[in-house]
């Protein structure tokens, strides 16, 4: 009760040392009592933090854990989250990346290198570059096909999917065509992988 009284009086701008002396309690005891009073809040945060960390496959860093706690209704700063992570000995585990995206060893016809390293066209919609990569998301690994206008280096088409058939590359190019309406003669440069050498993609280019 004395420690609670100290806390109440302190809110009225009375020095802690003076209050503790008048009530016959120690300053160390007051601060310990005050720390214990807020401990349940951090225990709750620790429980939600551990749950979010485990549900992420033990991959969330402090930045993502802050967001996860906020989504649970707990506003905890990043530095406090780091402290809780250290106290709970939670260490992110990064899984090995899976096999690369594309396959250039195929029997499909391969186009000549029409772009010939001319990576700086004089105007928009003269030359596009396209490729497929993969990224880590909360839903797992996803493939990303991107089409870039080499004039502005702006992404003009992109599609994500859990697999990478030829339609992935085609859909990204269709998005670029629909958005930019390029004229005939556009050069679309890519690697020689099966998605870009497929009949479906070549028909779209034609």
C-alpha positions as CSV (number, residue, x, y, z in Angstrom):
1,X,0.0,0.0,0.0
2,X,2.9,2.4,0.8
3,X,4.5,1.8,-2.6
4,X,1.1,2.5,-4.3
5,X,0.9,5.8,-2.3
6,X,4.4,6.7,-3.4
7,X,3.4,6.2,-7.0
8,X,0.2,8.3,-6.6
9,X,2.1,11.1,-5.0
10,X,4.8,11.1,-7.6
11,X,2.3,11.9,-10.3
12,X,1.7,15.2,-8.4
13,X,5.4,16.2,-9.1
14,X,6.6,15.3,-5.6
15,X,10.2,13.9,-5.6
16,X,10.4,10.1,-5.1
17,X,13.2,10.4,-2.6
18,X,11.3,12.8,-0.4
19,X,8.1,10.7,-0.5
20,X,10.0,7.4,0.3
21,X,11.7,9.1,3.2
22,X,8.4,10.4,4.7
23,X,6.7,7.0,4.3
24,X,9.7,5.0,5.5
25,X,10.1,2.9,2.3
26,X,13.2,2.4,0.1
27,X,13.6,3.8,-3.3
28,X,14.8,0.5,-4.6
29,X,11.7,-1.2,-3.2
30,X,9.4,1.4,-4.9
31,X,11.0,0.9,-8.3
32,X,10.8,-2.8,-8.0
33,X,7.1,-2.6,-7.0
34,X,6.5,-0.4,-10.0
35,X,8.3,-2.7,-12.3
36,X,6.2,-5.7,-11.1
37,X,3.0,-3.7,-11.6
38,X,3.7,-3.4,-15.4
39,X,5.1,-6.9,-15.8
40,X,1.8,-8.6,-16.7
41,X,1.6,-6.3,-19.8
42,X,4.9,-7.5,-21.1
43,X,4.1,-11.1,-20.2
44,X,1.1,-10.8,-22.5
45,X,3.3,-9.2,-25.2
46,X,5.8,-12.0,-24.8
47,X,3.1,-14.6,-25.3
48,X,1.8,-13.0,-28.5
49,X,5.4,-12.4,-29.7
50,X,6.3,-16.0,-29.3
51,X,3.0,-17.1,-31.0
52,X,3.7,-14.8,-34.0
53,X,7.3,-15.9,-34.2
54,X,6.4,-19.6,-34.3
55,X,3.5,-19.2,-36.8
56,X,5.9,-17.4,-39.1
57,X,8.0,-20.6,-39.3
58,X,10.5,-18.9,-37.0
59,X,11.4,-16.4,-39.7
60,X,10.1,-13.1,-38.4
61,X,12.6,-10.4,-37.4
62,X,11.8,-7.6,-34.9
63,X,10.3,-5.4,-37.5
64,X,7.7,-8.0,-38.6
65,X,7.0,-8.9,-35.0
66,X,6.1,-5.3,-34.2
67,X,3.5,-5.4,-36.9
68,X,2.2,-8.8,-35.7
69,X,1.8,-7.5,-32.2
70,X,0.1,-4.4,-33.5
71,X,-2.4,-6.6,-35.4
72,X,-3.1,-8.3,-32.1
73,X,-3.9,-5.0,-30.4
74,X,-0.6,-4.6,-28.6
75,X,1.5,-1.5,-29.3
76,X,5.0,-2.4,-28.5
77,X,8.0,-0.4,-29.8
78,X,10.7,-2.1,-31.9
79,X,13.4,-1.8,-29.3
80,X,11.2,-3.4,-26.6
81,X,10.4,-6.2,-29.1
82,X,14.1,-6.7,-29.6
83,X,14.5,-7.0,-25.8
84,X,11.7,-9.5,-25.6
85,X,13.2,-11.5,-28.5
86,X,16.5,-11.7,-26.7
87,X,14.9,-12.6,-23.4
88,X,13.0,-15.4,-25.1
89,X,16.1,-16.5,-27.1
90,X,14.1,-16.4,-30.4
91,X,16.5,-16.6,-33.4
92,X,15.1,-16.5,-36.9
93,X,15.8,-19.6,-39.0
94,X,16.2,-19.0,-42.7
95,X,15.5,-22.0,-44.9
96,X,17.6,-22.7,-47.9
97,X,16.4,-21.2,-51.2
98,X,14.9,-23.8,-53.5
99,X,16.1,-24.6,-57.0
100,X,16.5,-21.8,-59.5
101,X,13.6,-20.5,-61.5
102,X,14.1,-21.3,-65.2
103,X,15.5,-23.9,-67.6
104,X,17.5,-22.9,-70.7
105,X,18.2,-26.5,-71.6
106,X,15.3,-27.3,-73.9
107,X,14.7,-28.1,-77.5
108,X,12.5,-25.1,-78.3
109,X,13.7,-22.6,-81.0
110,X,15.7,-19.7,-79.7
111,X,15.4,-16.1,-81.1
112,X,18.5,-14.1,-82.0
113,X,19.7,-11.3,-79.7
114,X,17.9,-8.5,-81.5
115,X,18.5,-6.0,-78.7
116,X,22.3,-6.5,-79.0
117,X,23.1,-4.7,-75.7
118,X,21.4,-1.5,-76.8
119,X,20.0,-0.9,-73.2
120,X,19.3,2.8,-73.6
121,X,16.5,3.4,-76.2
122,X,15.7,6.9,-77.2
123,X,12.0,6.8,-76.2
124,X,9.5,4.8,-74.2
125,X,7.9,1.6,-75.6
126,X,10.8,0.8,-77.9
127,X,12.5,-2.0,-75.9
128,X,11.3,-4.0,-72.9
129,X,13.3,-6.5,-70.8
130,X,11.6,-9.4,-69.0
131,X,12.7,-12.0,-66.5
132,X,11.4,-14.3,-63.8
133,X,12.6,-14.5,-60.2
134,X,11.2,-15.7,-56.9
135,X,10.6,-14.0,-53.6
136,X,9.8,-15.0,-50.1
137,X,6.3,-14.0,-48.8
138,X,4.1,-14.7,-45.8
139,X,2.4,-17.3,-48.0
140,X,5.6,-19.0,-49.0
141,X,7.8,-18.8,-52.1
142,X,6.2,-17.1,-55.1
143,X,7.4,-16.7,-58.7
144,X,7.5,-13.1,-60.1
145,X,7.6,-12.3,-63.8
146,X,8.5,-8.7,-64.5
147,X,8.5,-6.6,-67.7
148,X,10.7,-3.4,-67.7
149,X,10.7,-0.5,-70.1
150,X,14.4,0.1,-70.7
151,X,13.9,3.8,-71.5
152,X,12.6,4.7,-68.0
153,X,13.6,1.5,-66.1
154,X,10.0,1.4,-65.0
155,X,8.1,-1.8,-64.4
156,X,5.3,-1.9,-66.9
157,X,4.0,-5.4,-66.3
158,X,4.3,-8.0,-63.5
159,X,2.5,-11.2,-62.3
160,X,3.1,-13.4,-59.3
161,X,2.1,-17.1,-59.0
162,X,3.1,-20.2,-57.0
163,X,4.4,-21.9,-60.2
164,X,6.0,-20.6,-63.4
165,X,4.4,-22.0,-66.6
166,X,4.7,-20.1,-69.8
167,X,1.4,-18.3,-68.9
168,X,3.3,-16.4,-66.1
169,X,5.6,-14.7,-68.6
170,X,2.7,-14.2,-71.0
171,X,0.4,-12.6,-68.4
172,X,3.2,-10.1,-67.4
173,X,3.7,-9.1,-71.1
174,X,-0.1,-8.8,-71.6
175,X,-0.3,-6.4,-68.6
176,X,2.5,-4.3,-70.2
177,X,0.8,-4.2,-73.6
178,X,-2.6,-3.3,-72.1
179,X,-1.1,-0.5,-70.0
180,X,1.3,1.0,-72.5
181,X,-0.2,0.1,-76.0
182,X,3.3,-0.1,-77.7
183,X,3.5,0.2,-81.5
184,X,4.6,-2.5,-83.8
185,X,8.4,-3.0,-83.8
186,X,8.7,-3.2,-80.0
187,X,11.7,-5.3,-79.0
188,X,11.1,-7.6,-76.0
189,X,14.4,-9.0,-74.6
190,X,14.5,-11.9,-72.2
191,X,16.7,-14.9,-71.5
192,X,16.4,-18.2,-73.4
193,X,14.4,-20.1,-70.9
194,X,11.5,-22.4,-71.8
195,X,8.8,-19.9,-70.7
196,X,10.1,-17.3,-73.2
197,X,10.8,-19.8,-76.0
198,X,7.4,-21.4,-75.7
199,X,4.9,-21.3,-78.6
200,X,2.5,-19.4,-76.4
201,X,4.9,-16.6,-75.7
202,X,6.2,-16.4,-79.3
203,X,2.6,-16.2,-80.5
204,X,2.0,-13.3,-78.2
205,X,5.1,-11.5,-79.4
206,X,3.9,-12.0,-83.0
